[in-house]
Amino acid sequence: MELDPRTLIVASLLSAVLLGMISIAFAKMRGTSRIIGAWGNAMLVLAAGLLGLALRGVIPDWISIAAGNTAIVAAMVLALRSLRVFLGSAPRDLTGWTLTGALLLFLLAFSLVWPNNVARTVAMSVALATMSLRAALLLRRKARPECRLSCRFSEVVFWIVVAMVLARGVGILLVPSESMLALEPLNAATFLFYAAFITAGTLGVMWMEIESLQADLVQAAHFDSLTGLYNRGTFLAEFEREVSRCVRGGPAFSLAIFDLDHFKLLNDQYGHPAGDRVLQACAAVLRASIRKYDVVGRYGGEEFALLMPQTGKETALRVAERVRRELEARGVSLGAKRIEVTMSGGVASYGVDGLDWDGLLTAADNALYAAKHAGRNRICAAGAAAV
């Protein structure tokens, strides 16, 4: 039994419209979209191109053949653009649009001046293979860590597209056909494949969107949104993990609590956006100054906490002092103005100053208050004088 190509085109068209509208509705429902909304727009453009092919013989050939096929390639350019935006590449695609324009001129020439279905099919195969190859390579090179599995799935989809459209081009050269609507296995397979690509490709980008959302939820659950450091809950979990290790016989650790000096005055003088810049600068200094196995978090407001595994009090004091000096030396730039920012800190060690969070925090806080009372911009150890 031969499958009618026009019927398969209509089926592919309906798939593109349905999945395109679902994608756009999903994006609008969330309010923001990383990829799925733009992909939905690409599917609707693809549906418009397929509609042109389905109306072959009903509307002029220059619309059905030239404009219809060009719209399909334009949809691939838009699909690639959605991937580029999602993966952090430049959205502009001069290569893709140049290829689309050149294809339109070629199809017009071989539809109106020198009608030739073989030439048109080969040109379409080359154009689609080129766009799909670029998409596959982009997904391979730029796959985001949190979406690696979905990116790999989508990459495979595009590699299959490359193989199929090239097979279509070779097939039309070996077995020439006068029309894409002829009842021939190659034509039927082509439009069956369109439907498969629309479905698999849309599932792939939906998967990418969902994985990205899941990564955002993890980020929000564990990290402070302003500074990117661990939030209080995550820091406390790390603290308990370190306590458990020490209880099992591991070496002791130390805790440092930092507080920005005169932060309220800075907010009042320069405004809260400047205060946010200062908090971000402090977080950057902490990340750059600590050791790779230290744990740092935003404890609350302008306070930061630093957990130093396998570290005695003397070493912890040196680490905390390095952080303080780096922040003092760096300052914060607000436009053309540089403001000096300092912090005070207190250091306490597990087993010496406390055996749980409350005890160790109280000891570190008392040392911090001692540093404040001694003039600020200094580090104090629990039970000792300022550095």
N, C-alpha and C positions, 0 to 999 in steps of 0.2 A: 504494500500500500504506500503510495507516494503522499508525503505531507505537502500541503499547499503553502508555498513560501509567504503569500500575502496573509494567510491566516496566522502564520507564525510571527510575522511582523506585527500584526495587531496584538497578539498575545504579549510580545515583548514590550510594545508600546504601553499596554495597560499595566504591566509590571513596573515600568519606569515611572508612570504617573502615580501609581499607588505607593510605591516605596519612596518616591520623591516627596509626595505630600506627607507621608508619615514622618519622614526625616525632618521636614520643615516644621511640622507640628510639634515634634519632640523638642526641637531646638527652641521654639517659642514658648513651650510649656516650661522649660527650665529657665528661660530668660536670657541665658547666655549659651553660646555654642562654640566649641573648639573646631569642629570639623563637620558635624552632621548636617547643620543647616546649609552650608555651602555645597556639600555633596548633594543634598536634596535639590538645590537649584540646578546643579549639573544634570541630574537625572531628568528633570523636566525639560531641559534643553535637548537631551537625548531623545525624549519622547516626541518632541517637535520634529526632530530629524527623522525618526521612524514613521511619523505620520506622513511626512512627505513621501517616503518610500512606499507606504501603503496606498497612496493615492496615485501611484504611477498609472498613466493612461487616462486619469480623470482630470488632472491638472497639467499644465505645460511641463515638458521634460526639464526645462532649465530650473524649475522650482523643485520638481520631484527628485531629479537626479542630482543636479549640482548643489542646490540649496539644502536638500535633505541630507545628503552625505556630508556636506561641509558642517552642518549643524551637529552631526554625530561626532565629528572630530573636534569641533568647538566644545562639545560637552566633555570630551576627554581632557581638553586644556583646562576647563573649569574644575574638573575633578582633580587634576594634578595641582591646580592652584590651592584647592582646599587642603591637600596633603602638605603642600609647601608651607602654608600658614600654620598648620598644626605642628609640623616638625621644626618650625623656627627658621625656615629659609625665606628668601625674598619672594614676595607674592607675585611680582611682575614677571612675565614670561614672554619676552620678545620672540624667542625661538618658537614657542608654541603657536603664537598668533601669526607669525610670519609663515609658518608651515600651513596654517589654516587658510590664509589668504592665497598662497600659491596653489593649494589644492583646489580652491574655488575656481580660479582661472583655468586650471588644467581640466577640471570637470566640465566647465562651460565650453571649452574648446572641443572636447571629445564627446559632447552631447549635441551641440548645435552645428559645429563646423565639420568635424570628422567623427561622426557617431561611431563609438567603438567601446563595447562593454568590457572587453578584456583589458584595455588600457585603463579604463576607469576603475575596474576592480583591483588591478595591480597597484594603482596609485592610492586607493583607499587602504589597501593592505599595508603598504609601506608607511602611510601616515599613522594608522592606528598602532602598528608595531612600534614606531618611533615613540609615540606618546606613552604607550604602555611600558616600553623599555625604560624610559626616563622615570616613570613612576616607580617601577620595581627597584631601580638603582637608588632612587631617593630613599625609599623605605629601607633598603639595606644599609645605606650609609648613615642615615639620620634617625634611625629608630630610637624612640625615647625609652630609657630604662624601665619606666613604670608601665610602658605599653609594648614591651618587646614581643610578647607572644602574639598579640593582635596585629602588630606591624608585620610580623613574619607571615601570618596568615594572608594579609592583604598583599604582601609582596608575592607570595605564591600565586595568588589570583592573577596578578598582572603578568607574571611570567607565563602563565597558561594562555593569557590573551595574546602575548607575543607569539607563542608557538602556533596558536590556532589561526591568527590572521595571516601569518606567513604561509601556513599550510594552504589557506584559502587562495593566496596569491599564486603559489606554485600550482595549485590544482587548476585554476582557471587558465594557466598557460598550457598545461598538459591536456586539459579537456575544455576547449573554448566553449563559451555559452553566449547566446545572443541577448539574453535578458536575465536579470537577477530574480525575476519572477517565474522563470521556467521551472517546470516540475522535474527537478534534478536533485539527486542526493546532496551535492555540495551546497546548493542554495538552501535547502532545508536545514542542513547541519549548521550553516552560518547563522541563521536566525534563531535556531534553538540555542546556539551558543550566546547570542545577544541576551536572551532571557536568563541564561545561567549566570552570565557576568553581572547583570543588573542585580540579581539576588545575592550572589556571593560577595560582590563588591560592597553592596550596602550593608550586609551583615558584618563585613570586615571593619568598615568605618564606625558602625554602631558599637562594635566591640572595642575599638580604639577609644571612642568617646566614654564608654562605661569604665574602662580601665583608668582613664585619666581622672574621671570623677572619683573612683575608689582611691587613687593616689592623693587627691585633694582631701578626702575624708581622713586618711591616715595622717596627712600633714597637719590638718586642723586639730586632730586628736592629740598629737604628740609635740607640736612645735608652736612657739609663740608667733603670731601672724606678723608682728611689726619687726622683730629682730631676727627671726629664723632660728633662734636658740630653742633648746628644750623648754617646754612650759613647766609649770610647777609640778603637775601630776607626774609627768614623765621623769623629771629630775628626782622626785621622791622614790619612784620605782627603781631608778638606778642606784640611789642611796641604799635602799633595802637590799638590793642585789649585792652591793659591796659589803654590807654588814653581814649577810649570810656567808659570804666568802671568808670574812675574817673569823666568824664563829667556827668555821670548819678548819681553822688553823692557818689561814693566810695572813700575810703581813698587814699591818695597820694602814689606815688611810687618813687623809686630812680634808677638812672642809674650810673653804673661804667664803665669806659673805662680803660683797662690795656694795657701796652706796654712793651714788653721785653727789658731790658736794654742791650745796645751794641750788638744787635742781628746781625747786619751786620759784626761786628768784629768777632763774634763767627763763622759765616758762612765762612768768609775768612780764619780763623785760622784752623778750623776743617773740613770744607767742608759742602756742602748742606745736605747730609744724616744726619750729626750730627745736623744740624739746624732743620730738620724734627723731629728728636728724641726729641729735646727741645720743639718744638711746641706740640708734643703729650704728653710730660710730663706735660706741662703747662695745657693742656686740662684735663688731669687726675686729677691734683690738683684742678682745678676749680670744676669738678664734685664732688670730694670728700669733698670739703670744704664748698660748698654753701648749702642752705636749700632746702628741697624737692620741694618747690613751686617757687624757683627762676628760671630764664631763662638765659641760657648762650649761647653765640654764638661766632664764629670767625668773627670778623668785617672786617678783611683784613690783609694780610701779617702777621706780628707778633702782631697784635692788637686783643684784645678780649673784648667783651661787656657783661655786666652782668645786667640783669633787676631784680629788687627786689620789687615785689608787696607789697603793704600795709606796706611800710618801710620808715621811716623818715631818715633824713640825718645822724643823730648820729648813728643809728643802721646800716645804710648802710656803714658808715665808718668802723665800727667794723668788719662787714662781709668782706669788701675789705681788711682790714688789716690782717685778718685771712688767706685769700688766699695768700697774699704777703709773710707772715711769713712761711707758709707751703711750698711754692715753694723754698724759700731761704734755709730752713732746709733740704729739700729733695735733691736738686741738680739733676743732670743727670749723669748717668753712661755711659761712652763710653768705652766698653771693661773693662780693669782693671783700667781705669782712671775715676775719678769723677770730673766733672766741676761744678762750682758754677753758678747758674742762678738766676737772680733777675728781678723784674719787678717794674714799677712805675704805679700809677693809679690816676685817677681823678673821683670824685663822685659829682653828681648833683641831685637835687630833683625836681620832677614835681610840678609846681605851685609856686615854690620859685625861681628857676633858669631858667625856661622855660616852655612853654605851648605846644610845639610841638617837633618833632624830631630834627629839625634844631637848635632850641633854646637850648634844653637840651643837645644835642651833643656838641654844641659850648661851653656851660658852663663846661661840663665834660672834653672836650679837653683842655680848658684853665687851668683847675685844673691839668690835666696831665702834661702840659708843665711846670706849676709851680713846680710840683714834680721833673721833669727832671732838671730844672734849680737849684733846691735846693740841688742837689747832687744825684738824682736817688734813687732807692730802697726805695720808700716811697709812701704814699697815701696822696693826698691833696683833700680837699673839695672845691667846687666852692665858692669863696668869703671868704676862710679861709686859714690858714697856714697848712703846712704839719703835718701829725700825727707823 
